[in-house]
Amino acid sequence: MMQLLSSPLSPYGRKVRLAAAIKGLEDEIEMVAVDTNPGDSIEINSANPLGKIPILIVADMQIFDSHVICEYFDSLRPSPQLFPKSGPERWNTLVLAALADGILESALLLVYEQRFRPQDKWHPPWQQRQQAKIDRALDRLQQRPPTGPPDYGQLTLASALGYLDFRHEGRWRARHPGLIAWLDAFAKAVPAFERTRPAP
């Protein structure tokens, strides 16, 4: 039995849980809820010196970073394939995932700015820069939403959009109807998307 150390609120943990569901591995994973605040958790820091979740524990091996965990899951069963092995399909998947991870990173930084810094220390130009990254990425994806069966790039994007709904009040939806339609279709194809929705 594998153990997944994560938080139900973590978008990276959600990404991993979606990958496990798509690969049919949910029954082989014990979910262990952990909290990264404060940052001195012995349980987390001994498994990942960076103090970040999610962390997958397999026997005496600790696997961390959501990308690495998802690729590990993909290695366990031949189908459905999350990471194409070669050709344009592989690079399209990885580039989509990188774009979606960039959305997540900027969205998290904006949340952390308000959570961990007093308001008089907020830096509006920096906040605007992070928001601009999100907006540009969403605008590009709106022009050409993903196609094909759910893969690693798509589950990363679904997690990013879910996080924007959860922590950024879904403001992205006003200008991106194509992405809304794509996310609705993804949610129908991957029922775990609804099951892993964080509680408000």
C-alpha positions as CSV (number, residue, x, y, z in Angstrom):
1,M,0.0,0.0,0.0
2,M,1.4,3.4,-1.0
3,Q,0.9,6.4,1.3
4,L,0.2,9.9,-0.1
5,L,1.0,12.8,2.3
6,S,-0.9,15.8,1.2
7,S,-3.6,18.3,2.1
8,P,-7.1,18.3,0.7
9,L,-6.6,22.0,-0.1
10,S,-3.4,21.5,-2.1
11,P,-3.8,22.0,-5.9
12,Y,-0.6,19.9,-6.3
13,G,-2.1,17.2,-4.2
14,R,-5.3,17.4,-6.2
15,K,-3.2,16.9,-9.4
16,V,-1.7,13.7,-8.0
17,R,-5.1,12.4,-6.9
18,L,-6.5,13.0,-10.3
19,A,-3.6,11.1,-11.8
20,A,-4.2,8.2,-9.4
21,A,-7.8,8.1,-10.3
22,I,-7.2,8.1,-14.1
23,K,-4.7,5.3,-13.7
24,G,-7.1,3.3,-11.5
25,L,-4.7,3.4,-8.5
26,E,-6.9,5.0,-5.8
27,D,-7.5,1.7,-4.0
28,E,-3.8,1.2,-3.6
29,I,-3.1,4.5,-2.0
30,E,-3.7,5.5,1.7
31,M,-4.3,9.3,1.9
32,V,-2.6,10.9,4.9
33,A,-3.7,14.5,5.6
34,V,-0.9,16.7,6.7
35,D,-0.4,20.5,7.2
36,T,2.7,22.4,6.0
37,N,2.0,25.2,8.5
38,P,3.9,25.7,10.6
39,G,7.0,24.7,8.6
40,D,8.6,22.5,11.2
41,S,6.7,19.3,10.7
42,I,9.0,16.4,11.4
43,E,6.7,14.1,9.4
44,I,6.9,16.2,6.2
45,N,10.5,17.5,6.5
46,S,11.9,14.0,7.1
47,A,10.2,12.7,4.0
48,N,11.0,15.8,1.8
49,P,13.7,18.2,3.0
50,L,12.0,21.0,1.0
51,G,9.0,20.7,3.4
52,K,6.6,20.5,0.4
53,I,3.7,18.3,-0.3
54,P,2.5,16.0,-1.9
55,I,4.9,13.2,-0.9
56,L,4.3,9.6,-2.0
57,I,5.8,6.9,0.2
58,V,6.4,3.6,-1.5
59,A,8.1,1.0,0.8
60,D,11.3,2.8,1.9
61,M,11.3,5.3,-0.9
62,Q,10.0,8.9,-0.8
63,I,8.8,10.4,-4.1
64,F,8.1,14.1,-4.1
65,D,7.1,16.8,-6.6
66,S,3.7,16.3,-8.1
67,H,5.2,15.9,-11.6
68,V,7.4,13.1,-10.5
69,I,4.6,11.4,-8.6
70,C,2.3,11.5,-11.6
71,E,5.1,10.1,-13.8
72,Y,5.6,7.3,-11.3
73,F,1.9,6.5,-11.4
74,D,2.1,6.4,-15.2
75,S,4.9,3.8,-15.0
76,L,2.8,1.4,-13.0
77,R,0.2,0.7,-15.6
78,P,0.4,0.9,-19.4
79,S,-2.9,2.6,-20.0
80,P,-4.4,5.1,-20.0
81,Q,-1.2,6.9,-20.8
82,L,-0.6,10.3,-19.0
83,F,2.8,11.0,-20.5
84,P,3.2,10.2,-24.2
85,K,6.5,8.6,-24.8
86,S,7.7,10.5,-27.8
87,G,6.9,12.9,-30.7
88,P,4.8,16.1,-30.7
89,E,2.2,14.5,-28.4
90,R,4.8,14.3,-25.6
91,W,6.1,17.9,-26.0
92,N,2.5,19.3,-26.3
93,T,1.6,17.5,-23.0
94,L,4.7,18.8,-21.2
95,V,4.4,22.3,-22.4
96,L,0.7,22.4,-21.4
97,A,1.6,21.1,-18.0
98,A,4.4,23.8,-17.7
99,L,1.9,26.5,-18.6
100,A,-0.7,25.2,-16.1
101,D,2.0,24.9,-13.4
102,G,3.0,28.5,-14.1
103,I,-0.6,29.6,-13.6
104,L,-0.7,27.7,-10.3
105,E,2.6,29.2,-9.1
106,S,1.5,32.8,-9.7
107,A,-1.9,32.1,-8.2
108,L,-0.2,30.6,-5.1
109,L,2.2,33.5,-4.8
110,L,-0.7,36.0,-4.8
111,V,-2.4,34.1,-2.0
112,Y,0.8,33.8,0.0
113,E,1.4,37.6,-0.4
114,Q,-1.8,38.3,1.4
115,R,-1.6,35.5,3.9
116,F,1.9,35.9,5.1
117,R,2.7,39.6,4.7
118,P,1.0,42.6,6.4
119,Q,-1.1,44.7,4.0
120,D,1.3,47.7,4.2
121,K,4.0,45.4,2.8
122,W,2.0,44.3,-0.2
123,H,3.7,45.4,-3.5
124,P,1.0,46.1,-6.1
125,P,3.4,46.1,-9.1
126,W,4.6,42.6,-8.1
127,Q,1.0,41.5,-7.7
128,Q,0.0,42.9,-11.1
129,R,3.0,41.1,-12.6
130,Q,1.8,37.7,-11.2
131,Q,-1.8,38.4,-12.3
132,A,-0.6,39.3,-15.8
133,K,1.1,35.9,-16.1
134,I,-2.1,34.2,-15.2
135,D,-4.1,36.3,-17.6
136,R,-1.8,35.8,-20.6
137,A,-1.7,32.0,-20.0
138,L,-5.5,31.8,-19.8
139,D,-5.9,33.9,-22.9
140,R,-3.6,31.6,-24.9
141,L,-5.5,28.6,-23.7
142,Q,-8.8,30.2,-24.4
143,Q,-7.7,30.5,-28.1
144,R,-6.9,26.8,-28.2
145,P,-8.3,24.6,-25.4
146,P,-6.7,21.2,-25.0
147,T,-8.1,18.3,-27.0
148,G,-7.9,14.5,-26.8
149,P,-8.2,12.1,-23.8
150,P,-7.1,13.4,-20.3
151,D,-3.3,13.4,-19.9
152,Y,-0.8,14.9,-17.5
153,G,-1.1,18.4,-19.1
154,Q,-4.8,18.4,-18.9
155,L,-5.1,17.2,-15.3
156,T,-2.5,19.9,-14.4
157,L,-4.7,22.5,-16.1
158,A,-7.8,21.3,-14.4
159,S,-6.1,21.6,-11.1
160,A,-5.0,25.1,-11.8
161,L,-8.4,26.2,-12.9
162,G,-9.9,24.5,-9.8
163,Y,-7.5,26.5,-7.7
164,L,-8.5,29.8,-9.4
165,D,-12.1,28.9,-8.5
166,F,-11.2,28.0,-4.9
167,R,-8.8,30.8,-4.0
168,H,-9.4,33.5,-6.6
169,E,-13.2,33.5,-6.6
170,G,-13.5,32.1,-10.2
171,R,-12.7,35.5,-11.7
172,W,-11.1,33.8,-14.7
173,R,-14.5,32.6,-15.9
174,A,-15.7,36.0,-17.1
175,R,-13.5,36.1,-20.2
176,H,-12.8,32.4,-20.9
177,P,-16.0,30.6,-22.0
178,G,-13.9,28.1,-24.1
179,L,-12.0,27.1,-21.0
180,I,-15.2,26.8,-19.0
181,A,-16.6,24.4,-21.6
182,W,-13.3,22.4,-21.6
183,L,-13.2,22.1,-17.8
184,D,-16.9,20.9,-17.8
185,A,-16.0,18.2,-20.3
186,F,-12.9,17.2,-18.3
187,A,-15.0,17.0,-15.1
188,K,-17.4,14.6,-16.9
189,A,-14.6,12.5,-18.3
190,V,-12.8,12.4,-14.9
191,P,-15.3,12.1,-12.0
192,A,-12.5,12.4,-9.5
193,F,-12.3,16.1,-10.4
194,E,-15.6,16.6,-8.4
195,R,-14.6,14.2,-5.7
196,T,-11.3,16.0,-5.1
197,R,-12.9,19.5,-5.0
198,P,-11.7,21.3,-1.8
199,A,-14.3,22.2,0.7
200,P,-15.0,26.0,0.8
